[in-house]
Amino acid sequence: MEGNIIRKFELHKKWVETIGKEGEMLRLDEVDLRRFDLSDKLVEQAYLIECTFDDLNLENIDFHTSLLCSSTFKNAYLDKCDFYKSDLRYTDFSNSVIKNSRFSKGDCWEAIFRNANLVDCNMINVLFYLTDFSDARLENVDISVATFEETLLNGVTLKNIKGIEEAHFKSINIGTLEEPILLKSEKAKEWLLEKCE
């Protein structure tokens, strides 16, 4: 099993380097990736559905334009990772520390950042539909032209957030999923500006 997956990583590297002429695109479903050293693996443009990255220390990993739906990064430490244009629907980053990472143009539909710590991250033009930032801490994060719809912000800490004026606020939820308190458009923007330290 493990040898087979390592072979798949090698084929994917060839596939990326030859722009699809050789090798094969990486497609993994429900694989626990904690057994592998990902530091030298190419994972850009890969399909990694329901994969487990929990508790991993990931630095300089390029996930751009990857499909990571329903994967979990719980309690992980991510530094200088690139999720540009990645599909992060239902991805769980609970209790993770994420630094210097790029999420721009990504889809965070129902992604979970509960109790996560995001520092110096680029979240420009990200879709945050029903995204859960409960009790998360965001510092030096750029949310320019990001779209917020029913985004859960209960207990969030915001410090030096850039791009609030340029972001699109359909609605935010400052209550809970069970007892929502929705603030729409201008009211949502005002709440964020007031909440920002």
ROTOR-236877 format. One record per residue: residue in one letter; x, y, z of N, C-alpha, C in turn. Coordinates in nm, 2 decimals. Example, Ala and Ser with C-alpha at 12.3 -4.5 7.8 and 13.67 -1.06 7.14 Angstrom:
# residues 2
<"A", <1.32, -0.57, 0.78>, <1.23, -0.45, 0.78>, <1.32, -0.33, 0.78>>
<"S", <1.28, -0.22, 0.71>, <1.37, -0.11, 0.71>, <1.29, 0.00, 0.79>>
This chain:
# residues 197
<"M", <0.08, -0.12, 0.00>, <0.00, 0.00, 0.00>, <0.09, 0.13, 0.00>>
<"E", <0.18, 0.13, 0.10>, <0.27, 0.25, 0.11>, <0.36, 0.27, -0.02>>
<"G", <0.41, 0.16, -0.06>, <0.50, 0.16, -0.18>, <0.42, 0.21, -0.31>>
<"N", <0.30, 0.17, -0.31>, <0.21, 0.20, -0.42>, <0.18, 0.35, -0.42>>
<"I", <0.16, 0.41, -0.30>, <0.13, 0.56, -0.29>, <0.26, 0.64, -0.32>>
<"I", <0.37, 0.59, -0.28>, <0.50, 0.66, -0.31>, <0.52, 0.66, -0.46>>
<"R", <0.48, 0.55, -0.53>, <0.49, 0.54, -0.68>, <0.40, 0.64, -0.74>>
<"K", <0.28, 0.66, -0.68>, <0.18, 0.76, -0.73>, <0.23, 0.90, -0.72>>
<"F", <0.31, 0.93, -0.61>, <0.37, 1.06, -0.59>, <0.47, 1.08, -0.70>>
<"E", <0.55, 0.98, -0.73>, <0.65, 0.99, -0.84>, <0.59, 1.02, -0.98>>
<"L", <0.48, 0.94, -1.01>, <0.41, 0.96, -1.13>, <0.35, 1.10, -1.14>>
<"H", <0.30, 1.15, -1.03>, <0.24, 1.28, -1.03>, <0.35, 1.39, -1.06>>
<"K", <0.47, 1.37, -1.00>, <0.58, 1.47, -1.02>, <0.61, 1.48, -1.17>>
<"K", <0.62, 1.36, -1.23>, <0.64, 1.35, -1.37>, <0.53, 1.42, -1.45>>
<"W", <0.41, 1.40, -1.41>, <0.29, 1.45, -1.48>, <0.29, 1.61, -1.47>>
<"V", <0.33, 1.66, -1.35>, <0.34, 1.81, -1.34>, <0.45, 1.86, -1.42>>
<"E", <0.57, 1.80, -1.41>, <0.69, 1.85, -1.48>, <0.67, 1.84, -1.63>>
<"T", <0.60, 1.75, -1.69>, <0.58, 1.73, -1.83>, <0.45, 1.79, -1.88>>
<"I", <0.38, 1.87, -1.79>, <0.25, 1.93, -1.82>, <0.15, 1.82, -1.87>>
<"G", <0.15, 1.71, -1.81>, <0.05, 1.61, -1.84>, <0.09, 1.51, -1.95>>
<"K", <0.21, 1.53, -2.01>, <0.24, 1.44, -2.13>, <0.29, 1.30, -2.08>>
<"E", <0.35, 1.30, -1.96>, <0.40, 1.17, -1.90>, <0.35, 1.16, -1.76>>
<"G", <0.36, 1.04, -1.70>, <0.32, 1.03, -1.56>, <0.17, 1.02, -1.55>>
<"E", <0.12, 1.05, -1.43>, <-0.02, 1.04, -1.40>, <-0.06, 1.14, -1.29>>
<"M", <-0.17, 1.20, -1.30>, <-0.22, 1.29, -1.20>, <-0.25, 1.21, -1.07>>
<"L", <-0.21, 1.27, -0.95>, <-0.23, 1.21, -0.82>, <-0.37, 1.22, -0.78>>
<"R", <-0.43, 1.10, -0.75>, <-0.57, 1.10, -0.70>, <-0.57, 1.00, -0.58>>
<"L", <-0.59, 1.06, -0.46>, <-0.60, 0.98, -0.34>, <-0.73, 1.01, -0.27>>
<"D", <-0.79, 0.90, -0.22>, <-0.92, 0.91, -0.15>, <-0.91, 0.84, -0.02>>
<"E", <-0.94, 0.92, 0.09>, <-0.94, 0.86, 0.22>, <-0.81, 0.80, 0.26>>
<"V", <-0.70, 0.87, 0.23>, <-0.56, 0.82, 0.27>, <-0.51, 0.90, 0.38>>
<"D", <-0.45, 0.82, 0.48>, <-0.39, 0.89, 0.60>, <-0.25, 0.92, 0.55>>
<"L", <-0.22, 1.05, 0.53>, <-0.09, 1.09, 0.48>, <0.01, 1.12, 0.59>>
<"R", <-0.02, 1.09, 0.72>, <0.07, 1.12, 0.83>, <0.19, 1.02, 0.83>>
<"R", <0.18, 0.91, 0.75>, <0.29, 0.81, 0.75>, <0.40, 0.85, 0.65>>
<"F", <0.37, 0.96, 0.57>, <0.46, 1.00, 0.46>, <0.53, 1.13, 0.49>>
<"D", <0.66, 1.14, 0.44>, <0.73, 1.26, 0.44>, <0.69, 1.34, 0.32>>
<"L", <0.61, 1.45, 0.34>, <0.56, 1.52, 0.23>, <0.65, 1.64, 0.19>>
<"S", <0.76, 1.66, 0.26>, <0.85, 1.77, 0.24>, <0.91, 1.78, 0.10>>
<"D", <0.93, 1.66, 0.04>, <0.99, 1.66, -0.10>, <0.89, 1.61, -0.20>>
<"K", <0.76, 1.61, -0.17>, <0.65, 1.56, -0.26>, <0.59, 1.68, -0.33>>
<"L", <0.55, 1.65, -0.46>, <0.48, 1.75, -0.54>, <0.33, 1.72, -0.52>>
<"V", <0.25, 1.81, -0.46>, <0.11, 1.78, -0.45>, <0.02, 1.89, -0.51>>
<"E", <0.08, 1.98, -0.59>, <0.00, 2.08, -0.66>, <-0.08, 2.00, -0.77>>
<"Q", <-0.20, 2.06, -0.80>, <-0.29, 2.01, -0.90>, <-0.33, 1.86, -0.87>>
<"A", <-0.34, 1.82, -0.75>, <-0.37, 1.68, -0.71>, <-0.51, 1.67, -0.66>>
<"Y", <-0.57, 1.55, -0.67>, <-0.70, 1.52, -0.60>, <-0.67, 1.45, -0.47>>
<"L", <-0.69, 1.52, -0.36>, <-0.67, 1.46, -0.23>, <-0.80, 1.47, -0.15>>
<"I", <-0.89, 1.38, -0.18>, <-1.02, 1.38, -0.12>, <-1.02, 1.30, 0.01>>
<"E", <-1.08, 1.37, 0.12>, <-1.09, 1.30, 0.25>, <-0.96, 1.25, 0.30>>
<"C", <-0.85, 1.32, 0.27>, <-0.72, 1.27, 0.32>, <-0.69, 1.33, 0.46>>
<"T", <-0.60, 1.27, 0.53>, <-0.57, 1.31, 0.67>, <-0.43, 1.37, 0.68>>
<"F", <-0.42, 1.50, 0.72>, <-0.30, 1.57, 0.74>, <-0.29, 1.61, 0.89>>
<"D", <-0.37, 1.56, 0.97>, <-0.38, 1.60, 1.11>, <-0.24, 1.59, 1.18>>
<"D", <-0.21, 1.69, 1.27>, <-0.09, 1.69, 1.35>, <0.04, 1.71, 1.27>>
<"L", <0.03, 1.73, 1.14>, <0.16, 1.74, 1.06>, <0.22, 1.88, 1.07>>
<"N", <0.35, 1.88, 1.05>, <0.42, 2.01, 1.04>, <0.45, 2.02, 0.89>>
<"L", <0.38, 2.11, 0.82>, <0.39, 2.13, 0.68>, <0.45, 2.26, 0.64>>
<"E", <0.57, 2.26, 0.58>, <0.63, 2.39, 0.54>, <0.66, 2.39, 0.39>>
<"N", <0.63, 2.50, 0.33>, <0.66, 2.52, 0.19>, <0.59, 2.41, 0.10>>
<"I", <0.47, 2.37, 0.14>, <0.40, 2.27, 0.06>, <0.31, 2.35, -0.04>>
<"D", <0.32, 2.31, -0.17>, <0.24, 2.38, -0.27>, <0.12, 2.29, -0.31>>
<"F", <0.00, 2.33, -0.26>, <-0.12, 2.26, -0.29>, <-0.20, 2.34, -0.40>>
<"H", <-0.14, 2.43, -0.47>, <-0.22, 2.52, -0.56>, <-0.30, 2.44, -0.66>>
<"T", <-0.42, 2.49, -0.69>, <-0.52, 2.42, -0.77>, <-0.55, 2.28, -0.74>>
<"S", <-0.53, 2.24, -0.62>, <-0.56, 2.10, -0.58>, <-0.71, 2.09, -0.53>>
<"L", <-0.76, 1.97, -0.53>, <-0.89, 1.94, -0.48>, <-0.87, 1.87, -0.35>>
<"L", <-0.90, 1.94, -0.24>, <-0.88, 1.89, -0.10>, <-1.00, 1.87, -0.02>>
<"C", <-1.12, 1.86, -0.09>, <-1.25, 1.85, -0.03>, <-1.25, 1.74, 0.08>>
<"S", <-1.31, 1.78, 0.20>, <-1.33, 1.70, 0.31>, <-1.20, 1.64, 0.38>>
<"S", <-1.08, 1.69, 0.34>, <-0.96, 1.65, 0.40>, <-0.95, 1.72, 0.54>>
<"T", <-0.86, 1.67, 0.62>, <-0.85, 1.73, 0.76>, <-0.70, 1.77, 0.79>>
<"F", <-0.69, 1.89, 0.84>, <-0.56, 1.94, 0.88>, <-0.57, 1.98, 1.03>>
<"K", <-0.64, 1.90, 1.11>, <-0.66, 1.93, 1.25>, <-0.53, 1.93, 1.33>>
<"N", <-0.51, 2.03, 1.41>, <-0.39, 2.05, 1.50>, <-0.26, 2.05, 1.41>>
<"A", <-0.27, 2.08, 1.29>, <-0.15, 2.09, 1.20>, <-0.08, 2.22, 1.21>>
<"Y", <0.05, 2.23, 1.18>, <0.12, 2.35, 1.17>, <0.16, 2.37, 1.02>>
<"L", <0.11, 2.48, 0.96>, <0.13, 2.51, 0.82>, <0.21, 2.64, 0.81>>
<"D", <0.32, 2.64, 0.74>, <0.40, 2.76, 0.72>, <0.44, 2.77, 0.57>>
<"K", <0.41, 2.89, 0.51>, <0.44, 2.91, 0.37>, <0.38, 2.80, 0.28>>
<"C", <0.26, 2.76, 0.31>, <0.19, 2.67, 0.22>, <0.10, 2.75, 0.12>>
<"D", <0.08, 2.69, 0.00>, <0.01, 2.76, -0.10>, <-0.12, 2.68, -0.14>>
<"F", <-0.23, 2.74, -0.11>, <-0.36, 2.68, -0.15>, <-0.43, 2.77, -0.26>>
<"Y", <-0.35, 2.84, -0.34>, <-0.40, 2.93, -0.44>, <-0.50, 2.85, -0.53>>
<"K", <-0.62, 2.90, -0.55>, <-0.72, 2.84, -0.64>, <-0.76, 2.69, -0.60>>
<"S", <-0.73, 2.66, -0.47>, <-0.76, 2.52, -0.43>, <-0.91, 2.51, -0.39>>
<"D", <-0.96, 2.39, -0.40>, <-1.10, 2.36, -0.36>, <-1.09, 2.30, -0.22>>
<"L", <-1.13, 2.38, -0.12>, <-1.12, 2.34, 0.02>, <-1.26, 2.32, 0.08>>
<"R", <-1.36, 2.28, 0.00>, <-1.49, 2.26, 0.05>, <-1.49, 2.15, 0.16>>
<"Y", <-1.55, 2.18, 0.27>, <-1.56, 2.09, 0.39>, <-1.42, 2.05, 0.45>>
<"T", <-1.32, 2.12, 0.42>, <-1.19, 2.09, 0.47>, <-1.18, 2.14, 0.62>>
<"D", <-1.12, 2.06, 0.71>, <-1.12, 2.10, 0.85>, <-0.98, 2.13, 0.89>>
<"F", <-0.96, 2.26, 0.93>, <-0.83, 2.32, 0.98>, <-0.85, 2.35, 1.13>>
<"S", <-0.94, 2.28, 1.20>, <-0.96, 2.31, 1.35>, <-0.83, 2.30, 1.42>>
<"N", <-0.81, 2.40, 1.52>, <-0.69, 2.40, 1.61>, <-0.56, 2.41, 1.54>>
<"S", <-0.56, 2.44, 1.41>, <-0.43, 2.45, 1.34>, <-0.36, 2.59, 1.35>>
<"V", <-0.24, 2.59, 1.32>, <-0.16, 2.72, 1.32>, <-0.12, 2.73, 1.17>>
<"I", <-0.17, 2.84, 1.11>, <-0.14, 2.87, 0.97>, <-0.07, 3.00, 0.95>>
<"K", <0.06, 3.00, 0.90>, <0.13, 3.12, 0.89>, <0.18, 3.14, 0.74>>
<"N", <0.19, 3.27, 0.70>, <0.25, 3.30, 0.57>, <0.20, 3.22, 0.46>>
<"S", <0.07, 3.18, 0.46>, <0.01, 3.10, 0.36>, <-0.09, 3.17, 0.27>>
<"R", <-0.10, 3.12, 0.14>, <-0.19, 3.18, 0.05>, <-0.31, 3.10, 0.02>>
<"F", <-0.43, 3.16, 0.03>, <-0.55, 3.09, 0.00>, <-0.63, 3.16, -0.11>>
<"S", <-0.57, 3.26, -0.17>, <-0.64, 3.35, -0.27>, <-0.70, 3.27, -0.38>>
<"K", <-0.82, 3.31, -0.42>, <-0.91, 3.25, -0.52>, <-0.95, 3.11, -0.48>>
<"G", <-0.94, 3.07, -0.36>, <-0.98, 2.94, -0.32>, <-1.13, 2.93, -0.28>>
<"D", <-1.18, 2.81, -0.27>, <-1.32, 2.79, -0.23>, <-1.32, 2.73, -0.09>>
<"C", <-1.36, 2.80, 0.01>, <-1.37, 2.76, 0.14>, <-1.52, 2.73, 0.19>>
<"W", <-1.60, 2.68, 0.09>, <-1.74, 2.65, 0.12>, <-1.74, 2.55, 0.24>>
<"E", <-1.81, 2.59, 0.35>, <-1.82, 2.51, 0.47>, <-1.69, 2.45, 0.52>>
<"A", <-1.58, 2.52, 0.50>, <-1.45, 2.48, 0.56>, <-1.46, 2.52, 0.71>>
<"I", <-1.37, 2.45, 0.79>, <-1.37, 2.47, 0.93>, <-1.23, 2.52, 0.97>>
<"F", <-1.23, 2.64, 1.03>, <-1.11, 2.70, 1.09>, <-1.13, 2.73, 1.24>>
<"R", <-1.22, 2.64, 1.30>, <-1.25, 2.66, 1.44>, <-1.13, 2.66, 1.53>>
<"N", <-1.11, 2.76, 1.61>, <-1.00, 2.77, 1.71>, <-0.86, 2.77, 1.64>>
<"A", <-0.86, 2.80, 1.51>, <-0.73, 2.81, 1.43>, <-0.66, 2.94, 1.45>>
<"N", <-0.54, 2.95, 1.43>, <-0.46, 3.07, 1.44>, <-0.40, 3.10, 1.30>>
<"L", <-0.45, 3.21, 1.24>, <-0.40, 3.24, 1.10>, <-0.32, 3.37, 1.11>>
<"V", <-0.20, 3.37, 1.07>, <-0.11, 3.49, 1.08>, <-0.04, 3.51, 0.94>>
<"D", <-0.05, 3.64, 0.90>, <0.02, 3.68, 0.77>, <-0.03, 3.59, 0.65>>
<"C", <-0.16, 3.57, 0.64>, <-0.21, 3.49, 0.53>, <-0.28, 3.58, 0.43>>
<"N", <-0.28, 3.53, 0.30>, <-0.34, 3.60, 0.19>, <-0.47, 3.52, 0.16>>
<"M", <-0.59, 3.59, 0.19>, <-0.72, 3.53, 0.17>, <-0.80, 3.62, 0.07>>
<"I", <-0.72, 3.68, -0.03>, <-0.79, 3.76, -0.13>, <-0.88, 3.68, -0.22>>
<"N", <-1.00, 3.73, -0.24>, <-1.09, 3.67, -0.33>, <-1.12, 3.53, -0.30>>
<"V", <-1.14, 3.49, -0.17>, <-1.18, 3.36, -0.13>, <-1.33, 3.36, -0.10>>
<"L", <-1.39, 3.25, -0.13>, <-1.54, 3.23, -0.10>, <-1.55, 3.17, 0.04>>
<"F", <-1.61, 3.24, 0.13>, <-1.63, 3.19, 0.27>, <-1.78, 3.17, 0.29>>
<"Y", <-1.84, 3.07, 0.23>, <-1.98, 3.04, 0.24>, <-1.99, 2.93, 0.36>>
<"L", <-2.06, 2.97, 0.46>, <-2.08, 2.89, 0.58>, <-1.95, 2.84, 0.64>>
<"T", <-1.84, 2.92, 0.61>, <-1.71, 2.88, 0.67>, <-1.71, 2.91, 0.82>>
<"D", <-1.65, 2.82, 0.90>, <-1.66, 2.84, 1.05>, <-1.53, 2.89, 1.10>>
<"F", <-1.53, 3.02, 1.15>, <-1.41, 3.08, 1.21>, <-1.44, 3.09, 1.36>>
<"S", <-1.52, 3.01, 1.42>, <-1.55, 3.02, 1.56>, <-1.42, 3.02, 1.65>>
<"D", <-1.41, 3.11, 1.74>, <-1.29, 3.12, 1.83>, <-1.16, 3.11, 1.76>>
<"A", <-1.15, 3.15, 1.63>, <-1.03, 3.16, 1.56>, <-0.96, 3.29, 1.59>>
<"R", <-0.83, 3.30, 1.56>, <-0.76, 3.42, 1.57>, <-0.70, 3.45, 1.43>>
<"L", <-0.73, 3.57, 1.38>, <-0.68, 3.61, 1.25>, <-0.60, 3.74, 1.27>>
<"E", <-0.47, 3.73, 1.22>, <-0.38, 3.85, 1.24>, <-0.31, 3.87, 1.11>>
<"N", <-0.30, 4.00, 1.07>, <-0.24, 4.04, 0.94>, <-0.29, 3.95, 0.82>>
<"V", <-0.42, 3.94, 0.82>, <-0.48, 3.86, 0.71>, <-0.55, 3.96, 0.61>>
<"D", <-0.53, 3.93, 0.48>, <-0.58, 4.02, 0.38>, <-0.71, 3.95, 0.32>>
<"I", <-0.83, 4.01, 0.34>, <-0.95, 3.95, 0.29>, <-1.01, 4.04, 0.17>>
<"S", <-0.93, 4.11, 0.10>, <-0.98, 4.20, -0.01>, <-1.06, 4.11, -0.11>>
<"V", <-1.17, 4.17, -0.16>, <-1.26, 4.10, -0.25>, <-1.30, 3.96, -0.22>>
<"A", <-1.28, 3.92, -0.09>, <-1.33, 3.79, -0.05>, <-1.49, 3.80, -0.03>>
<"T", <-1.56, 3.69, -0.04>, <-1.70, 3.69, -0.03>, <-1.74, 3.62, 0.10>>
<"F", <-1.82, 3.69, 0.19>, <-1.87, 3.63, 0.31>, <-2.02, 3.60, 0.30>>
<"E", <-2.06, 3.48, 0.32>, <-2.20, 3.45, 0.33>, <-2.23, 3.35, 0.44>>
<"E", <-2.31, 3.39, 0.54>, <-2.34, 3.31, 0.66>, <-2.21, 3.26, 0.72>>
<"T", <-2.10, 3.33, 0.71>, <-1.97, 3.29, 0.77>, <-1.98, 3.30, 0.92>>
<"L", <-1.94, 3.20, 0.99>, <-1.95, 3.19, 1.13>, <-1.83, 3.26, 1.20>>
<"L", <-1.86, 3.37, 1.27>, <-1.75, 3.44, 1.33>, <-1.76, 3.46, 1.48>>
<"N", <-1.84, 3.37, 1.55>, <-1.86, 3.37, 1.69>, <-1.73, 3.35, 1.77>>
<"G", <-1.69, 3.45, 1.85>, <-1.57, 3.44, 1.93>, <-1.44, 3.46, 1.86>>
<"V", <-1.45, 3.51, 1.74>, <-1.33, 3.53, 1.66>, <-1.25, 3.65, 1.71>>
<"T", <-1.11, 3.65, 1.70>, <-1.03, 3.76, 1.73>, <-0.97, 3.81, 1.60>>
<"L", <-0.98, 3.94, 1.58>, <-0.93, 4.00, 1.45>, <-0.83, 4.11, 1.48>>
<"K", <-0.71, 4.09, 1.43>, <-0.61, 4.19, 1.45>, <-0.54, 4.23, 1.32>>
<"N", <-0.54, 4.36, 1.29>, <-0.48, 4.41, 1.16>, <-0.53, 4.34, 1.04>>
<"I", <-0.66, 4.34, 1.02>, <-0.72, 4.27, 0.90>, <-0.72, 4.37, 0.79>>
<"K", <-0.67, 4.33, 0.67>, <-0.66, 4.42, 0.55>, <-0.78, 4.39, 0.46>>
<"G", <-0.82, 4.49, 0.39>, <-0.92, 4.47, 0.28>, <-1.07, 4.46, 0.32>>
<"I", <-1.10, 4.50, 0.45>, <-1.24, 4.49, 0.49>, <-1.33, 4.57, 0.40>>
<"E", <-1.28, 4.69, 0.36>, <-1.36, 4.78, 0.28>, <-1.39, 4.72, 0.14>>
<"E", <-1.29, 4.64, 0.09>, <-1.31, 4.58, -0.05>, <-1.38, 4.44, -0.05>>
<"A", <-1.40, 4.38, 0.07>, <-1.46, 4.25, 0.08>, <-1.61, 4.26, 0.05>>
<"H", <-1.67, 4.15, 0.01>, <-1.81, 4.14, -0.02>, <-1.88, 4.07, 0.10>>
<"F", <-1.97, 4.15, 0.17>, <-2.04, 4.08, 0.28>, <-2.19, 4.06, 0.25>>
<"K", <-2.22, 3.94, 0.22>, <-2.37, 3.91, 0.20>, <-2.43, 3.89, 0.34>>
<"S", <-2.36, 3.81, 0.43>, <-2.40, 3.80, 0.57>, <-2.29, 3.73, 0.65>>
<"I", <-2.29, 3.76, 0.78>, <-2.20, 3.69, 0.87>, <-2.29, 3.64, 0.99>>
<"N", <-2.25, 3.53, 1.05>, <-2.32, 3.48, 1.17>, <-2.23, 3.50, 1.29>>
<"I", <-2.28, 3.59, 1.38>, <-2.20, 3.61, 1.51>, <-2.26, 3.53, 1.62>>
<"G", <-2.36, 3.45, 1.59>, <-2.42, 3.36, 1.69>, <-2.36, 3.22, 1.67>>
<"T", <-2.44, 3.12, 1.69>, <-2.39, 2.98, 1.67>, <-2.47, 2.92, 1.55>>
<"L", <-2.43, 2.80, 1.51>, <-2.50, 2.73, 1.41>, <-2.65, 2.70, 1.45>>
<"E", <-2.66, 2.66, 1.58>, <-2.79, 2.63, 1.64>, <-2.88, 2.76, 1.66>>
<"E", <-2.81, 2.87, 1.70>, <-2.88, 2.99, 1.73>, <-2.81, 3.10, 1.65>>
<"P", <-2.84, 3.11, 1.52>, <-2.77, 3.21, 1.44>, <-2.81, 3.36, 1.47>>
<"I", <-2.71, 3.45, 1.46>, <-2.74, 3.59, 1.47>, <-2.68, 3.65, 1.34>>
<"L", <-2.76, 3.67, 1.24>, <-2.71, 3.71, 1.11>, <-2.70, 3.86, 1.09>>
<"L", <-2.59, 3.91, 1.05>, <-2.57, 4.05, 1.01>, <-2.55, 4.06, 0.86>>
<"K", <-2.62, 4.14, 0.79>, <-2.61, 4.15, 0.65>, <-2.53, 4.27, 0.60>>
<"S", <-2.47, 4.26, 0.48>, <-2.40, 4.36, 0.41>, <-2.33, 4.46, 0.50>>
<"E", <-2.38, 4.59, 0.50>, <-2.31, 4.70, 0.57>, <-2.30, 4.67, 0.72>>
<"K", <-2.40, 4.61, 0.78>, <-2.40, 4.58, 0.92>, <-2.28, 4.48, 0.95>>
<"A", <-2.27, 4.39, 0.86>, <-2.16, 4.29, 0.87>, <-2.02, 4.35, 0.87>>
<"K", <-2.01, 4.44, 0.77>, <-1.88, 4.52, 0.75>, <-1.85, 4.60, 0.87>>
<"E", <-1.96, 4.67, 0.92>, <-1.94, 4.76, 1.04>, <-1.89, 4.67, 1.16>>
<"W", <-1.95, 4.56, 1.18>, <-1.92, 4.47, 1.29>, <-1.77, 4.43, 1.28>>
<"L", <-1.72, 4.39, 1.16>, <-1.58, 4.35, 1.14>, <-1.49, 4.47, 1.17>>
<"L", <-1.53, 4.59, 1.12>, <-1.44, 4.70, 1.14>, <-1.43, 4.74, 1.29>>
<"E", <-1.54, 4.72, 1.36>, <-1.54, 4.75, 1.51>, <-1.46, 4.64, 1.59>>
<"K", <-1.48, 4.52, 1.54>, <-1.42, 4.41, 1.61>, <-1.27, 4.40, 1.59>>
<"C", <-1.22, 4.47, 1.48>, <-1.08, 4.46, 1.45>, <-0.99, 4.54, 1.55>>
<"E", <-0.89, 4.48, 1.60>, <-0.80, 4.54, 1.70>, <-0.70, 4.63, 1.62>>
